[in-house]
């Protein structure tokens, strides 16, 4: 993380950790791709419990929702799409 902070000069939050957007993205790292962060690296960011188990799930959901807006192959995470994915998985096909 020290290398990431020093090499790219990323802004830090008040706790000295990375400062992601509300969608958990490091906007300063955009260069043909996207970089998302969660866990203790984002502690002190937009969501207080981001380093807890539930916080990690929430951060992953926010990141996925943001990616699903721009990537056509990603379907929104809905109950129906989850059921379809599990059914395909049980049949041995890719979700």
MMTF fields as JSON, N, C-alpha, C and O atoms, coordinates in Angstrom:
{
  "mmtfVersion": "1.0.0",
  "mmtfProducer": "UNKNOWN",
  "numBonds": 379,
  "numAtoms": 380,
  "numGroups": 95,
  "numChains": 1,
  "numModels": 1,
  "chainsPerModel": [1],
  "groupsPerChain": [95],
  "chainIdList": ["A"],
  "bondAtomList": [4, 2, 8, 6, 12, 10, 16, 14, 20, 18, 24, 22, 28, 26, 32, 30, 36, 34, 40, 38, 44, 42, 48, 46, 52, 50, 56, 54, 60, 58, 64, 62, 68, 66, 72, 70, 76, 74, 80, 78, 84, 82, 88, 86, 92, 90, 96, 94, 100, 98, 104, 102, 108, 106, 112, 110, 116, 114, 120, 118, 124, 122, 128, 126, 132, 130, 136, 134, 140, 138, 144, 142, 148, 146, 152, 150, 156, 154, 160, 158, 164, 162, 168, 166, 172, 170, 176, 174, 180, 178, 184, 182, 188, 186, 192, 190, 196, 194, 200, 198, 204, 202, 208, 206, 212, 210, 216, 214, 220, 218, 224, 222, 228, 226, 232, 230, 236, 234, 240, 238, 244, 242, 248, 246, 252, 250, 256, 254, 260, 258, 264, 262, 268, 266, 272, 270, 276, 274, 280, 278, 284, 282, 288, 286, 292, 290, 296, 294, 300, 298, 304, 302, 308, 306, 312, 310, 316, 314, 320, 318, 324, 322, 328, 326, 332, 330, 336, 334, 340, 338, 344, 342, 348, 346, 352, 350, 356, 354, 360, 358, 364, 362, 368, 366, 372, 370, 376, 374],
  "bondOrderList": [1, 1, 1, 1, 1, 1, 1, 1, 1, 1, 1, 1, 1, 1, 1, 1, 1, 1, 1, 1, 1, 1, 1, 1, 1, 1, 1, 1, 1, 1, 1, 1, 1, 1, 1, 1, 1, 1, 1, 1, 1, 1, 1, 1, 1, 1, 1, 1, 1, 1, 1, 1, 1, 1, 1, 1, 1, 1, 1, 1, 1, 1, 1, 1, 1, 1, 1, 1, 1, 1, 1, 1, 1, 1, 1, 1, 1, 1, 1, 1, 1, 1, 1, 1, 1, 1, 1, 1, 1, 1, 1, 1, 1, 1],
  "groupList": [{"groupName": "UNK", "atomNameList": ["N", "CA", "C", "O"], "elementList": ["N", "C", "C", "O"], "formalChargeList": [0, 0, 0, 0], "bondAtomList": [1, 0, 2, 1, 3, 2], "bondOrderList": [1, 1, 2], "singleLetterCode": "X", "chemCompType": "L-PEPTIDE LINKING"}],
  "groupTypeList": [0, 0, 0, 0, 0, 0, 0, 0, 0, 0, 0, 0, 0, 0, 0, 0, 0, 0, 0, 0, 0, 0, 0, 0, 0, 0, 0, 0, 0, 0, 0, 0, 0, 0, 0, 0, 0, 0, 0, 0, 0, 0, 0, 0, 0, 0, 0, 0, 0, 0, 0, 0, 0, 0, 0, 0, 0, 0, 0, 0, 0, 0, 0, 0, 0, 0, 0, 0, 0, 0, 0, 0, 0, 0, 0, 0, 0, 0, 0, 0, 0, 0, 0, 0, 0, 0, 0, 0, 0, 0, 0, 0, 0, 0, 0],
  "groupIdList": [1, 2, 3, 4, 5, 6, 7, 8, 9, 10, 11, 12, 13, 14, 15, 16, 17, 18, 19, 20, 21, 22, 23, 24, 25, 26, 27, 28, 29, 30, 31, 32, 33, 34, 35, 36, 37, 38, 39, 40, 41, 42, 43, 44, 45, 46, 47, 48, 49, 50, 51, 52, 53, 54, 55, 56, 57, 58, 59, 60, 61, 62, 63, 64, 65, 66, 67, 68, 69, 70, 71, 72, 73, 74, 75, 76, 77, 78, 79, 80, 81, 82, 83, 84, 85, 86, 87, 88, 89, 90, 91, 92, 93, 94, 95],
  "secStructList": [7, 2, 2, 2, 2, 2, 2, 2, 6, 7, 7, 5, 7, 6, 6, 1, 1, 5, 7, 7, 7, 6, 6, 1, 5, 7, 4, 4, 4, 7, 1, 1, 1, 7, 7, 5, 7, 7, 4, 4, 4, 4, 6, 6, 1, 1, 1, 6, 6, 6, 6, 1, 2, 2, 2, 2, 2, 2, 2, 2, 2, 2, 2, 2, 2, 2, 2, 2, 2, 2, 7, 6, 6, 7, 7, 7, 7, 7, 2, 2, 2, 2, 2, 2, 2, 2, 2, 2, 2, 2, 6, 6, 1, 7, 7],
  "xCoordList": [0.828, 0.0, 0.881, 0.542, 1.99, 2.904, 3.383, 3.459, 3.704, 4.149, 3.043, 3.31, 1.822, 0.684, 0.502, 0.281, 0.594, 0.422, 1.548, 1.297, 2.778, 3.902, 4.063, 4.375, 3.856, 4.036, 3.004, 3.345, 1.756, 0.683, 0.229, -0.62, 0.771, 0.409, -1.067, -1.663, -1.659, -3.094, -3.444, -2.674, -4.614, -5.026, -5.388, -5.821, -5.206, -5.507, -6.673, -6.958, -7.33, -8.408, -7.804, -6.595, -8.61, -8.063, -7.306, -6.484, -7.567, -6.859, -5.578, -4.877, -5.278, -4.065, -4.236, -3.257, -5.457, -5.732, -6.179, -6.246, -6.486, -6.948, -8.303, -9.09, -8.568, -9.832, -10.644, -10.494, -11.503, -12.307, -13.547, -13.929, -14.159, -15.434, -16.528, -16.251, -17.752, -18.833, -19.084, -19.678, -18.64, -18.771, -17.532, -17.371, -16.65, -15.438, -14.383, -13.512, -14.448, -13.473, -12.408, -12.699, -11.178, -10.113, -10.098, -9.451, -10.815, -11.004, -9.671, -9.52, -8.709, -7.398, -6.639, -5.676, -7.039, -6.361, -6.971, -6.513, -7.99, -8.6, -7.608, -7.065, -7.383, -6.501, -6.806, -5.97, -7.992, -8.405, -9.01, -9.489, -9.004, -9.592, -10.043, -9.899, -10.583, -11.071, -10.481, -10.217, -10.277, -9.615, -10.525, -10.816, -10.968, -11.844, -11.102, -10.21, -11.47, -10.789, -11.822, -12.854, -11.52, -12.386, -11.528, -10.328, -12.13, -11.408, -10.619, -10.962, -9.564, -8.796, -8.1, -7.765, -7.878, -7.257, -8.154, -7.659, -9.474, -10.427, -11.026, -11.976, -10.48, -10.987, -10.954, -9.939, -12.072, -12.177, -12.725, -12.794, -13.117, -13.674, -15.16, -15.651, -15.896, -17.314, -18.212, -19.306, -17.772, -18.585, -17.775, -16.704, -18.285, -17.545, -17.226, -16.083, -18.171, -17.874, -17.254, -17.431, -16.532, -16.017, -14.989, -14.684, -14.456, -13.482, -14.106, -13.388, -15.436, -16.123, -16.634, -16.601, -17.101, -17.584, -18.777, -18.813, -19.747, -20.901, -20.484, -21.017, -19.539, -19.049, -18.36, -18.499, -17.62, -16.969, -18.007, -17.843, -19.075, -20.143, -20.797, -21.067, -21.047, -21.68, -20.774, -21.243, -19.489, -18.539, -18.48, -18.412, -18.505, -18.495, -19.759, -19.7, -20.894, -22.154, -22.132, -22.561, -21.643, -21.546, -20.613, -20.909, -19.491, -18.533, -19.15, -19.023, -19.824, -20.445, -21.533, -21.615, -22.365, -23.424, -22.85, -23.409, -21.752, -21.112, -20.553, -20.688, -19.932, -19.411, -20.532, -20.392, -21.647, -22.768, -23.377, -24.018, -23.187, -23.708, -22.958, -23.531, -21.676, -20.858, -20.43, -20.008, -20.529, -20.108, -21.331, -22.066, -21.571, -22.803, -22.922, -24.037, -21.806, -21.901, -22.28, -22.582, -22.27, -22.653, -24.138, -24.615, -24.842, -26.259, -26.414, -25.595, -27.459, -27.686, -27.893, -28.433, -27.463, -27.651, -29.075, -29.371, -29.926, -31.306, -31.574, -30.789, -32.656, -33.01, -33.178, -32.674, -33.877, -34.126, -32.821, -32.635, -31.921, -30.639, -29.797, -29.071, -29.873, -29.137, -29.664, -28.887, -30.97, -31.569, -31.171, -30.82, -31.222, -30.806, -29.341, -28.997, -28.483, -27.073, -26.835, -26.03, -27.533, -27.382, -27.894, -27.307, -28.987, -29.517, -28.523, -28.309, -27.918, -26.905, -25.697, -25.141, -25.291, -24.164, -24.449, -23.579, -25.639, -26.01, -26.029, -25.77, -26.333, -26.331, -24.947, -24.782, -23.946, -22.582, -22.245, -21.237, -23.08, -22.83, -22.319, -22.536, -21.655, -21.136, -22.301, -23.243, -22.255, -23.355, -23.421, -24.282],
  "yCoordList": [-1.178, 0.0, 1.254, 2.259, 1.184, 2.331, 2.63, 3.791, 1.586, 1.756, 2.384, 3.267, 1.941, 2.478, 3.964, 4.773, 4.309, 5.707, 6.598, 7.709, 6.119, 6.959, 7.022, 8.081, 5.907, 5.886, 6.75, 7.493, 6.66, 7.361, 8.633, 9.353, 8.922, 10.144, 10.239, 11.308, 9.144, 9.11, 9.918, 9.953, 10.571, 11.321, 10.367, 9.239, 10.833, 10.029, 10.636, 11.828, 9.796, 10.274, 10.72, 10.594, 11.232, 11.709, 10.651, 11.005, 9.363, 8.305, 7.865, 6.97, 8.491, 8.152, 6.983, 6.497, 6.528, 5.417, 5.98, 7.196, 5.088, 5.516, 6.207, 5.916, 7.116, 7.853, 7.488, 8.126, 6.466, 6.076, 6.952, 7.686, 6.854, 7.53, 6.767, 5.702, 7.277, 6.53, 5.145, 4.284, 4.93, 3.617, 2.765, 1.737, 3.182, 2.465, 2.431, 1.561, 3.358, 3.427, 4.47, 5.519, 4.172, 5.172, 5.861, 5.4, 6.958, 7.657, 8.096, 8.141, 8.419, 8.873, 7.774, 8.075, 6.532, 5.413, 5.055, 4.11, 5.785, 5.475, 5.719, 6.814, 4.669, 4.769, 3.583, 2.697, 3.569, 2.453, 1.32, 0.347, 1.411, 0.421, 1.109, 2.323, 0.338, 0.919, 0.164, -1.035, 0.862, 0.326, 0.568, 1.712, -0.514, -0.417, -0.898, -1.741, -0.361, -0.697, -0.85, -0.179, -1.743, -1.941, -2.478, -2.692, -2.69, -3.241, -2.182, -1.001, -2.606, -1.673, -0.608, 0.456, -0.872, 0.136, 1.361, 2.457, 1.187, 2.284, 2.734, 3.516, 2.249, 2.617, 4.13, 4.772, 4.69, 6.137, 6.81, 8.038, 6.02, 6.553, 6.824, 7.159, 6.684, 7.047, 6.154, 6.574, 4.942, 4.046, 3.591, 3.004, 3.861, 3.559, 2.079, 1.759, 1.151, -0.258, -1.007, -2.22, -0.323, -0.947, -2.043, -2.846, -2.092, -3.13, -4.292, -5.177, -4.31, -5.44, -6.387, -6.055, -7.554, -8.526, -7.966, -8.056, -7.395, -6.813, -5.61, -5.399, -4.835, -3.686, -4.093, -3.416, -5.194, -5.696, -6.132, -5.893, -6.773, -7.182, -5.963, -5.94, -4.954, -3.741, -3.042, -2.583, -2.962, -2.336, -3.099, -2.49, -4.428, -5.239, -4.997, -4.911, -4.887, -4.629, -3.254, -3.116, -2.246, -0.904, -0.901, -0.272, -1.605, -1.673, -2.369, -1.9, -3.502, -4.248, -3.414, -3.376, -2.751, -1.926, -0.829, -0.52, -0.248, 0.801, 0.219, 0.832, -0.951, -1.591, -2.014, -1.917, -2.483, -2.947, -1.813, -2.067, -0.575, 0.566, 0.765, 1.248, 0.395, 0.685, -0.559, -0.448, -1.719, -2.958, -3.747, -4.254, -3.866, -4.504, -5.988, -6.505, -6.686, -8.125, -8.415, -9.561, -7.405, -7.595, -7.296, -6.214, -8.264, -8.065, -7.531, -7.828, -6.744, -6.255, -7.413, -8.455, -7.226, -8.253, -8.146, -7.315, -8.99, -9.053, -10.473, -11.38, -10.662, -11.999, -12.958, -14.08, -12.528, -13.398, -13.774, -14.935, -12.813, -13.127, -14.049, -14.891, -13.913, -14.806, -16.234, -17.188, -16.374, -17.718, -18.339, -19.518, -17.56, -18.072, -18.518, -19.563, -17.715, -18.068, -19.36, -20.191, -19.536, -20.765, -21.982, -23.061, -21.809, -22.93, -23.331, -24.519, -22.346, -22.659, -23.331, -24.269, -22.871, -23.459, -24.928, -25.785, -25.208, -26.587, -27.51, -28.707, -26.958, -27.761, -27.877, -28.511, -27.255, -27.346, -26.369, -26.528, -25.351, -24.332, -23.06, -22.842, -22.239, -20.982, -20.059, -19.954, -19.388, -18.487, -17.311, -16.445],
  "zCoordList": [0.0, 0.0, 0.0, -0.625, 0.693, 0.704, -0.71, -1.112, -1.463, -2.837, -3.681, -4.495, -3.495, -4.23, -3.921, -4.823, -2.649, -2.245, -2.762, -3.227, -2.682, -3.097, -4.614, -5.159, -5.292, -6.75, -7.461, -8.381, -7.045, -7.746, -7.046, -7.572, -5.882, -5.177, -4.87, -5.002, -4.466, -4.198, -2.953, -1.993, -2.972, -1.786, -0.65, -0.882, 0.56, 1.746, 2.506, 2.4, 3.266, 4.124, 5.462, 5.653, 6.383, 7.665, 8.476, 9.321, 8.237, 8.956, 8.246, 8.72, 7.117, 6.378, 5.428, 4.862, 5.245, 4.32, 2.975, 2.796, 2.028, 0.712, 0.816, 1.717, -0.104, -0.094, -1.339, -2.38, -1.242, -2.4, -2.549, -1.638, -3.721, -3.97, -3.215, -2.663, -3.176, -2.519, -3.128, -2.479, -4.36, -4.998, -4.795, -5.454, -3.884, -3.504, -4.604, -4.595, -5.544, -6.631, -6.323, -5.749, -6.707, -6.654, -8.015, -8.956, -8.096, -9.369, -9.964, -11.185, -9.113, -9.585, -10.329, -11.034, -10.196, -10.851, -12.205, -12.848, -12.65, -13.952, -15.067, -15.215, -15.855, -17.007, -17.915, -18.089, -18.486, -19.317, -18.512, -19.095, -17.225, -16.339, -15.064, -14.918, -14.158, -12.914, -11.731, -11.82, -10.633, -9.458, -8.256, -7.907, -7.632, -6.473, -5.24, -5.336, -4.076, -2.837, -1.722, -1.712, -0.789, 0.381, 1.51, 1.339, 2.646, 3.78, 4.523, 4.486, 5.195, 6.018, 5.188, 5.709, 3.91, 3.051, 2.89, 2.626, 3.045, 2.891, 4.218, 4.239, 5.308, 6.633, 6.798, 6.53, 7.242, 7.394, 6.155, 6.094, 5.164, 3.924, 4.031, 5.11, 2.917, 2.91, 3.78, 4.157, 4.101, 4.918, 6.122, 5.975, 7.29, 8.516, 8.686, 9.014, 8.483, 8.756, 7.585, 7.482, 6.698, 5.485, 5.78, 4.898, 6.986, 7.313, 8.068, 8.534, 8.201, 8.841, 7.759, 6.574, 8.163, 7.18, 6.403, 5.176, 7.104, 6.432, 5.581, 4.492, 6.082, 5.335, 4.037, 3.018, 4.075, 2.859, 1.834, 0.637, 2.302, 1.384, 0.75, -0.451, 1.572, 1.062, 0.052, -0.989, 0.352, -0.566, -1.888, -2.955, -1.82, -3.04, -3.857, -5.084, -3.187, -3.888, -4.551, -5.697, -3.852, -4.432, -5.648, -6.664, -5.535, -6.638, -7.844, -8.975, -7.593, -8.687, -9.366, -10.594, -8.567, -9.143, -10.028, -11.081, -9.61, -10.41, -11.712, -12.77, -11.641, -12.855, -13.799, -15.019, -13.234, -14.057, -14.878, -15.898, -14.451, -15.21, -16.521, -17.497, -16.551, -17.73, -18.503, -19.654, -17.907, -18.572, -19.012, -18.164, -20.319, -20.798, -20.45, -20.374, -20.238, -19.949, -18.494, -18.157, -17.633, -16.231, -16.058, -16.397, -15.532, -15.253, -13.836, -12.967, -13.598, -12.236, -11.265, -11.636, -10.027, -9.007, -8.462, -7.603, -8.974, -8.496, -8.024, -8.3, -7.33, -6.848, -8.015, -7.975, -9.046, -10.194, -10.904, -11.269, -11.103, -11.74, -10.871, -11.401, -9.551, -8.659, -8.761, -8.812, -8.79, -8.924, -10.255, -10.312, -11.311, -12.631, -12.614, -13.167, -11.973, -11.902, -11.138, -11.558, -10.013, -9.23, -9.995, -9.917, -10.733, -11.527, -12.611, -12.853, -13.26, -14.281, -13.649, -14.221, -12.496, -11.788, -11.43, -11.584, -10.963, -10.594, -11.8, -11.675, -12.969, -14.192, -14.822, -15.865, -14.178, -14.682, -15.778, -16.467, -15.951, -16.966, -16.307, -15.115, -17.068, -16.531, -16.199, -16.985, -15.052, -14.674, -15.608, -15.45]
}
